[in-house]
């Protein structure tokens, strides 16, 4: 069975959905969509009815691309008031060969959180730091090793129950089964992780619509995270105040005309628009880019200071992601005015070449990584659904010479 997964990121600005297949340790994107969200403020669902409408629209969009219905998803949950605890536990190897299996790893991880979760909180995930087998420590993946006692040190992450159940209830309301939940920060890291990041202390800043999430990782393990109430919509409000525009028009001008660094703007470039008072404005690109630039620098400086407060260790690398990071000239702004150790992310996977999808793509990678550690094989699409996916390809007459045709042929004909 092919390993096909769907993830959903319910953000204040947009609903993102990605469906992908993991094949020979490589991710192939089958479909992706981003739809404007309603009913979500500061990362939390505040109006379930409006949120359901937005999610249904995004779901319909992805299903139309695939030609099949989606029934199961991995979902992100708000990181607001997340708590992190260092835990440990062990399991005894009981099989005759004394060989560690995926079941032993599962029992070991369950043991390290048993009776350690408060009634008001929900377990999000357990991040193994290292396993020990008898007297040998520092093991990352103990499967197949011989021993009597398997131990683990891990980070247990919990959030208030309302963070989780508000998301699950909305998704179940539209017929979706949530097979796993995680934090956007973990998804972001898994999208950008490499051998260098896995050996250092690093930070990730995700600039969303209403909020900015800052997270600290130590050798690939999420150690702490914080949600700051400032984001891309603050830029929209600045433009609204200066030019007396409504927020919709302000966002349109920002996304279609402004740049992150005024050096990349053109003084003679003009955007014409009528403001709330009926005046025809001729907005200069240099001036509006200066407005955006000032607010971006403020957001980054606040986020950087919050990162420092999350750890007493020196942070080697900081990555910025999220939809707001897609501004032209963002990297130059960072290098000149903030720090050369901070870089803007580059989501380059075919099918999702935008930073707004980093959490969604990474959530799928993280989910698959957890399955491998536990020696589990799983797909959100059963064989019948996979046949429907093949039929959808034939129905849409994708030629074998087209990119989509080649992808489907590679996936399902081999």
C-alpha positions as CSV (number, residue, x, y, z in Angstrom):
1,X,0.0,0.0,0.0
2,X,1.2,3.5,-0.9
3,X,1.8,5.9,2.0
4,X,-0.4,8.9,1.3
5,X,-1.1,11.5,3.9
6,X,-3.1,14.8,4.2
7,X,-2.3,17.6,6.6
8,X,-4.3,20.7,7.5
9,X,-3.0,23.9,9.1
10,X,-5.9,26.1,10.5
11,X,-4.4,29.5,10.5
12,X,-5.8,33.0,11.3
13,X,-5.1,34.1,7.8
14,X,-5.7,31.0,5.7
15,X,-6.6,27.3,5.8
16,X,-3.8,25.3,4.2
17,X,-4.2,21.6,3.1
18,X,-1.5,19.4,1.6
19,X,-1.9,15.8,0.3
20,X,1.4,14.0,-0.3
21,X,2.9,10.6,-0.8
22,X,6.1,9.4,0.8
23,X,7.9,7.1,-1.6
24,X,11.3,5.7,-1.0
25,X,11.9,8.4,1.7
26,X,11.0,11.1,-0.8
27,X,7.9,13.3,-0.6
28,X,5.8,13.9,-3.6
29,X,3.1,16.5,-3.4
30,X,-0.2,15.4,-5.0
31,X,-2.2,18.5,-4.2
32,X,-2.1,21.7,-2.1
33,X,-4.4,24.6,-1.4
34,X,-4.7,27.7,0.7
35,X,-8.1,29.4,1.3
36,X,-8.8,32.6,3.3
37,X,-10.0,31.7,6.8
38,X,-12.8,33.0,8.8
39,X,-13.7,32.5,12.5
40,X,-10.1,32.1,13.6
41,X,-8.4,34.8,15.7
42,X,-4.8,34.7,17.1
43,X,-4.6,31.1,16.1
44,X,-7.7,30.0,18.1
45,X,-11.2,29.1,16.7
46,X,-13.5,31.8,18.0
47,X,-16.5,31.1,15.6
48,X,-16.9,27.4,14.8
49,X,-19.6,28.0,12.2
50,X,-17.4,30.4,10.1
51,X,-14.4,28.2,10.6
52,X,-16.3,25.2,9.2
53,X,-17.3,27.1,6.1
54,X,-13.6,28.1,5.4
55,X,-12.4,24.5,6.0
56,X,-15.1,23.0,3.8
57,X,-14.0,25.4,1.0
58,X,-10.4,24.3,1.3
59,X,-11.4,20.7,1.5
60,X,-13.5,20.9,-1.6
61,X,-10.6,22.6,-3.4
62,X,-8.2,19.8,-2.5
63,X,-10.7,17.0,-3.3
64,X,-11.4,18.6,-6.7
65,X,-7.7,18.5,-7.5
66,X,-7.4,14.8,-6.4
67,X,-10.7,13.6,-7.7
68,X,-11.4,11.7,-4.4
69,X,-12.8,12.5,-1.0
70,X,-10.5,13.1,2.0
71,X,-11.6,11.4,5.2
72,X,-8.5,11.5,7.4
73,X,-6.0,14.3,8.3
74,X,-3.1,15.3,10.4
75,X,-4.0,18.6,12.1
76,X,-2.1,21.4,13.7
77,X,-3.3,22.7,17.1
78,X,-2.6,26.1,18.7
79,X,0.6,26.3,20.6
80,X,-0.9,28.8,23.0
81,X,0.1,27.9,26.6
82,X,2.0,24.8,25.5
83,X,4.1,23.2,28.3
84,X,7.2,21.2,28.0
85,X,8.5,18.6,30.5
86,X,11.5,16.3,30.6
87,X,10.3,12.8,31.2
88,X,11.7,9.3,31.3
89,X,10.4,5.7,31.3
90,X,11.3,2.1,30.4
91,X,10.0,-1.1,29.1
92,X,11.2,-4.7,29.5
93,X,12.1,-6.7,26.3
94,X,10.0,-9.8,26.6
95,X,10.3,-11.6,23.3
96,X,12.4,-14.7,23.1
97,X,15.1,-13.2,20.9
98,X,15.4,-10.1,23.2
99,X,15.4,-8.0,20.1
100,X,13.9,-4.5,20.4
101,X,10.8,-4.0,18.2
102,X,8.5,-1.2,17.4
103,X,6.1,-2.4,20.1
104,X,8.8,-2.1,22.7
105,X,9.5,1.5,21.6
106,X,5.8,2.3,21.8
107,X,5.5,0.8,25.4
108,X,8.6,2.7,26.4
109,X,7.2,6.0,25.2
110,X,3.9,5.3,26.8
111,X,5.6,4.5,30.1
112,X,7.4,7.9,30.2
113,X,4.2,9.9,30.1
114,X,2.0,7.5,32.3
115,X,0.2,9.5,35.1
116,X,2.2,12.6,34.2
117,X,-0.5,14.6,32.3
118,X,-2.8,16.9,34.2
119,X,-6.6,16.5,33.8
120,X,-6.9,19.9,32.2
121,X,-4.3,19.2,29.6
122,X,-3.9,17.0,26.5
123,X,-0.8,15.2,25.3
124,X,0.4,16.6,21.9
125,X,3.5,14.5,21.4
126,X,6.5,12.8,23.0
127,X,9.9,13.7,21.5
128,X,12.5,11.1,22.3
129,X,15.9,12.7,23.1
130,X,17.7,9.4,23.4
131,X,17.2,5.7,24.2
132,X,19.3,3.5,26.4
133,X,19.4,-0.3,26.2
134,X,20.8,-1.9,29.3
135,X,24.1,-0.1,29.9
136,X,24.4,1.5,26.4
137,X,23.1,5.0,26.1
138,X,22.8,7.7,23.4
139,X,20.8,5.5,21.0
140,X,18.5,7.3,18.5
141,X,16.7,4.2,17.1
142,X,17.0,1.0,19.1
143,X,15.0,-1.3,16.7
144,X,16.8,-4.6,16.1
145,X,19.3,-4.2,19.0
146,X,19.5,-7.0,21.6
147,X,18.9,-6.3,25.3
148,X,16.7,-6.7,28.4
149,X,15.6,-3.2,29.4
150,X,14.8,-0.3,27.0
151,X,14.8,3.2,28.6
152,X,14.1,6.6,27.1
153,X,14.6,10.3,27.9
154,X,12.0,12.5,26.2
155,X,10.3,15.9,26.0
156,X,6.5,15.6,26.7
157,X,4.5,18.4,25.2
158,X,1.0,19.2,26.4
159,X,-1.6,22.0,25.7
160,X,-4.9,23.0,27.3
161,X,-7.6,20.6,26.2
162,X,-9.6,23.3,24.6
163,X,-6.8,23.9,22.1
164,X,-7.1,20.3,20.9
165,X,-10.8,19.6,21.1
166,X,-11.9,22.9,19.5
167,X,-9.9,21.7,16.4
168,X,-11.0,18.1,16.5
169,X,-14.7,18.9,17.0
170,X,-14.7,21.3,14.0
171,X,-13.0,18.8,11.7
172,X,-15.2,15.9,12.9
173,X,-18.2,18.1,12.2
174,X,-17.4,18.0,8.5
175,X,-16.6,14.3,8.4
176,X,-12.9,14.3,8.9
177,X,-11.1,11.9,11.2
178,X,-8.1,13.4,13.0
179,X,-5.4,10.6,13.1
180,X,-2.8,12.8,14.7
181,X,-2.3,16.3,16.1
182,X,0.9,18.3,16.4
183,X,2.3,21.8,16.7
184,X,3.1,24.0,13.6
185,X,6.6,24.5,15.1
186,X,7.4,20.8,14.8
187,X,6.1,20.8,11.2
188,X,8.3,23.9,10.4
189,X,11.4,22.2,11.8
190,X,10.8,19.0,9.9
191,X,10.5,20.9,6.6
192,X,13.8,22.6,7.1
193,X,15.8,20.0,9.2
194,X,19.2,18.9,8.0
195,X,22.3,17.4,9.6
196,X,23.6,20.8,10.6
197,X,20.4,21.9,12.4
198,X,20.2,18.5,14.1
199,X,23.5,19.2,15.9
200,X,22.9,22.8,16.9
201,X,20.6,25.0,19.0
202,X,18.3,26.7,16.5
203,X,15.2,28.9,16.4
204,X,12.2,29.2,14.1
205,X,10.1,32.3,13.7
206,X,6.8,31.7,11.9
207,X,5.1,35.1,11.0
208,X,1.4,34.4,10.6
209,X,-1.5,36.7,10.1
210,X,-2.5,37.6,13.7
211,X,0.4,36.0,15.5
212,X,4.1,35.1,15.3
213,X,5.3,31.9,16.8
214,X,8.8,31.5,18.1
215,X,10.3,28.1,18.9
216,X,13.7,26.9,20.1
217,X,15.1,23.5,19.1
218,X,18.1,21.7,20.7
219,X,19.6,19.1,18.3
220,X,16.3,18.7,16.6
221,X,14.1,18.5,19.7
222,X,11.5,21.2,20.4
223,X,12.4,22.6,23.8
224,X,10.0,25.6,24.1
225,X,7.7,27.8,22.1
226,X,5.7,31.0,22.5
227,X,3.0,32.8,20.6
228,X,3.3,36.6,20.2
229,X,0.3,38.7,19.3
230,X,1.8,40.5,16.3
231,X,1.8,39.4,12.7
232,X,1.3,40.3,9.0
233,X,-2.1,41.9,9.7
234,X,-0.3,44.6,11.6
235,X,1.2,45.7,8.4
236,X,-2.2,45.9,6.8
237,X,-3.4,48.1,9.7
238,X,-0.4,50.4,9.2
239,X,-1.3,50.9,5.5
240,X,-5.0,51.4,6.4
241,X,-4.0,54.1,8.9
242,X,-1.6,56.0,6.6
243,X,-3.7,55.8,3.4
244,X,-7.3,55.6,4.9
245,X,-8.0,52.3,3.0
246,X,-10.1,49.4,4.2
247,X,-8.2,46.3,5.4
248,X,-9.0,44.3,2.2
249,X,-7.5,47.0,0.0
250,X,-4.5,47.4,2.3
251,X,-3.7,43.7,2.1
252,X,-4.1,43.8,-1.7
253,X,-1.6,46.7,-2.0
254,X,0.8,45.0,0.4
255,X,0.8,41.7,-1.4
256,X,0.8,43.0,-5.0
257,X,3.0,46.1,-4.7
258,X,5.1,46.5,-1.6
259,X,8.5,44.9,-1.0
260,X,10.3,44.2,2.3
261,X,13.3,46.4,1.6
262,X,12.9,49.9,0.1
263,X,16.1,49.3,-1.9
264,X,14.1,46.9,-4.1
265,X,11.4,49.5,-4.7
266,X,11.0,51.9,-7.6
267,X,10.3,55.5,-6.8
268,X,8.5,56.0,-10.1
269,X,6.3,52.9,-9.6
270,X,2.7,53.9,-8.7
271,X,-0.3,52.0,-7.5
272,X,-3.7,53.8,-8.0
273,X,-6.6,53.1,-5.6
274,X,-9.6,54.9,-4.2
275,X,-9.6,55.3,-0.4
276,X,-12.4,55.3,2.1
277,X,-13.0,59.0,1.5
278,X,-13.5,58.6,-2.2
279,X,-10.1,60.1,-3.1
280,X,-8.0,58.6,-5.9
281,X,-4.6,57.8,-4.4
282,X,-1.3,57.3,-6.2
283,X,0.7,55.3,-3.8
284,X,4.5,55.4,-4.3
285,X,6.2,52.0,-4.1
286,X,9.1,53.4,-2.1
287,X,6.9,55.0,0.5
288,X,4.7,51.9,1.1
289,X,7.7,49.6,1.2
290,X,9.2,51.8,3.9
291,X,6.0,51.3,6.0
292,X,6.2,47.6,5.5
293,X,9.9,47.5,6.2
294,X,9.5,49.4,9.6
295,X,6.9,47.0,10.8
296,X,8.7,43.9,9.6
297,X,11.8,45.0,11.5
298,X,9.8,45.5,14.7
299,X,8.2,42.0,14.4
300,X,11.6,40.3,13.9
301,X,13.3,42.2,16.7
302,X,10.4,41.3,19.1
303,X,10.6,37.7,18.0
304,X,14.3,37.5,18.3
305,X,14.2,38.9,21.9
306,X,11.4,36.3,22.8
307,X,13.7,33.5,21.4
308,X,16.4,34.6,23.8
309,X,14.0,34.4,26.7
310,X,13.1,30.8,25.8
311,X,16.6,29.5,26.3
312,X,19.9,30.2,28.1
313,X,21.8,28.6,25.3
314,X,23.4,30.4,22.4
315,X,21.2,30.1,19.3
316,X,23.3,29.3,16.2
317,X,20.7,29.6,13.5
318,X,17.3,31.3,13.1
319,X,14.9,30.5,10.3
320,X,12.0,32.7,9.4
321,X,8.9,31.2,7.7
322,X,5.2,31.8,7.3
323,X,3.3,33.7,4.6
324,X,4.6,37.1,5.6
325,X,8.2,35.9,4.9
326,X,7.5,35.7,1.2
327,X,8.1,39.5,0.7
328,X,10.7,40.4,-1.9
329,X,13.9,41.5,-0.3
330,X,13.3,40.0,3.1
331,X,16.7,38.4,3.3
332,X,18.5,41.6,2.5
333,X,16.5,43.4,5.2
334,X,17.7,40.7,7.7
335,X,21.3,40.9,6.6
336,X,21.5,44.7,6.8
337,X,19.5,45.5,9.9
338,X,19.0,42.4,12.0
339,X,21.6,39.6,11.8
340,X,23.3,37.5,9.2
341,X,22.6,34.4,11.3
342,X,18.9,34.8,10.5
343,X,17.7,33.5,7.1
344,X,14.3,33.4,5.3
345,X,13.1,29.9,4.7
346,X,12.8,28.5,1.1
347,X,10.2,25.9,0.7
348,X,11.2,24.5,-2.7
349,X,9.2,21.2,-2.9
350,X,7.4,21.0,-6.2
351,X,3.7,21.8,-5.6
352,X,4.3,23.9,-2.5
353,X,6.8,26.5,-3.4
354,X,5.6,29.0,-0.8
355,X,6.6,29.4,2.9
356,X,3.0,29.5,4.0
357,X,3.0,25.7,3.4
358,X,6.0,24.9,5.6
359,X,4.0,23.7,8.6
360,X,1.7,21.5,6.5
361,X,4.5,19.8,4.6
362,X,6.6,19.3,7.7
363,X,3.7,17.8,9.6
364,X,3.6,15.0,7.1
365,X,7.3,14.4,7.3
366,X,7.1,14.3,11.1
367,X,4.2,11.9,11.1
368,X,6.0,9.6,8.7
369,X,9.2,9.8,10.8
370,X,7.2,8.7,13.9
371,X,5.8,5.8,12.1
372,X,9.3,4.6,11.1
373,X,10.6,4.8,14.6
374,X,7.6,2.7,15.8
375,X,8.0,0.3,12.8
376,X,4.5,1.0,11.6
377,X,3.2,1.2,8.0
378,X,0.1,3.3,7.4
379,X,-1.7,5.2,4.7
380,X,-4.8,7.5,5.0
381,X,-6.1,6.1,1.7
382,X,-7.1,2.5,1.6
383,X,-6.6,0.4,-1.6
384,X,-10.0,1.4,-2.9
385,X,-9.3,5.1,-2.5
386,X,-6.0,4.6,-4.2
387,X,-7.7,3.0,-7.2
388,X,-10.1,6.0,-7.3
389,X,-7.1,8.2,-7.4
390,X,-5.7,6.3,-10.4
391,X,-9.1,6.5,-12.0
392,X,-9.2,10.3,-11.4
393,X,-5.9,10.6,-13.3
394,X,-7.3,8.7,-16.3
395,X,-10.6,10.6,-16.2
396,X,-8.8,13.9,-16.4
397,X,-6.8,12.6,-19.3
398,X,-3.4,13.5,-17.9
399,X,-0.9,12.6,-20.7
400,X,2.0,10.4,-19.7
401,X,4.3,13.1,-21.0
402,X,2.9,15.8,-18.7
403,X,4.3,16.4,-15.3
404,X,1.2,15.2,-13.5
405,X,0.9,12.2,-15.8
406,X,4.5,11.2,-15.1
407,X,3.9,11.6,-11.3
408,X,0.8,9.4,-11.3
409,X,2.3,6.8,-13.6
410,X,5.4,6.6,-11.3
411,X,3.2,6.3,-8.2
412,X,0.7,3.8,-9.3
413,X,1.9,1.8,-12.3
414,X,5.2,0.6,-10.8
